[in-house]
Amino acid sequence: MPYVLGIDVGTCRTAAALCRQTGSTWGDPEAVQLGERTTTAPTVVYFAPDGKVVVGDPADRNAGSDPANAARDFARRIGDEVPLMVGREVCTAETLAAVLITWVVNEVSTAEGEPPKHLVVTHPAGWGNHRRRLLHRALRQTKVDNVTLLAEPVAISESHAATHDVQPGDALGVYDLGATGLATAVVRRSPIGTFEVLNSAESVDSNGGYSFDDVVFEYVRNATGGVDPADPDAWQKLSRLRGECVAAKEFLSASTEVTVHEVVLTRVEFEEMIRTSVQAGIEELLRIIRPAADLKTVLVTGGSARIPLVGELIREELRDRTVITPEPELACARGAAIVAGRMAPAPQAAPALVRSPDEAPPAPARPSIEITPLELPPPRSALRALTGKPKLVGGLSALVLAAGVGLTFYLKPDEPPKPPAPDSSAVAPVNNSKPTPLSSPTTPAVTPSSVPPQPKSSSSKSARSSTPKTGEDGR
């Protein structure tokens, strides 16, 4: 099924979302499973000794034991002229980012069975044309085309507008608390429905997710005495301890207490450790949104936005204008997928193909069928077939006879009319010696004895009137 893809390459984690085609439109954004146990994947690239490039969770595990061949925190260094040294390889930050993006595209294409129709990759709001060109060039070198770059505040606003009413002209504030720091911005919706960035700022102070991890790590290490530097496995132990502290920080967002290496840490204690940094970030937000007097809503997003203290302090300052986005670590990727759907409109359903009779495919061959002949009874005459049914035979006989009589009279030819018989009074006596005159040349002589008596009727009168009268003497 056709789809479009949005990718958010963060400093610590990478997220992706896609929109599938539903008829003639694109559906709602869906998160893509990139990690082994979580939706997002670590933004880590590892160069294995055998020359393979590993990305995601496997790269993060290898980086713990072989950090020299792993690359981290390269997403924010795109445009830096100083390259990164990964093992024996010299790499630019945009090349590593392109490797990571290509890996995500390949993973999704394999799962979906086809490449995306369009790809949108997010970037910080402060990027200029130079950094965007560098990333575009690196993506073309990895054979990833049809890509659009989108500012992160715009993608976050698009994700919010998909489920909330945002009218043209409305202004939104964005508070994006990530791993390395805080990014704030003000965006406004244009009359055509898109978003434009009015103001933005990015803080690199110790008020991001990494600094909160350091606070928990230092607290646990001081409580346990730390790790002996002379231990040959000290690096691996410290890396494992830091990973446990990161998991403990995330656990405190949903629980009130956590234990790390028999050290108990409560949410209240953790919030007191980071309160100063969070308040500094909120002051930065207020400075950015102050010029926008008609600000409607402030969107709180980013992986560290799950910390309850962050939402509480922002609500105290902005009251009912604060909206904490659900799954804040995925908001940017979801908005990128929505914009990708606009860049590649879903094709209309193809009409049914109508073939002319000449182009119609030939009918399939009739399958061979073995026919067994039937043994029929000997033929019987119609009269014999009706034997045993006397009533029917009699009725048919009468019908045939009546038809024959009718045809006989119907087909009999017309005969000329016979002349009327002469009257008995016109016949001469037998002993008359003179010859008897004939009534007509064709009428034979008739004796009285040979003429039968006839009843008197109108026909006989007419016959007498038509015969000439003679005297007794024959004259």
VENDA-V974297 format. One line per field, one symbol per residue. burial: + if it has 16 or more other ideal C-beta (glycine too) atoms within 10 Angstrom, else -. A space follows every 10 residues. Layout:
burial = ???
This chain:
burial = -+++++++++ ++++++++++ +----++-+- ++-+----++ +++++++--- --+++++-++ +++-----++ ++-++++++- ---+-+---- ++++++++++ +++++-++-- -+--++++++ +++++-+--- ++-+++-++- ---+--++++ ++++++++++ +----+---+ ++++++++++ +++++++++- ----+-++++ -++--+++++ +++-+++-++ +-----+--- -------+-- ++--++-+++ -+-----+-+ --+-+-+--+ +-++--++-- ++-++--++- -+--++++++ +++++++-++ +-++---+-- -++++--+++ ++++++++++ +--+-+---- ---------- ---------- ---------- ---------- ---------- ---------- ---------- -++----+-- -----+--+- ---------- ---------- --+------- -----
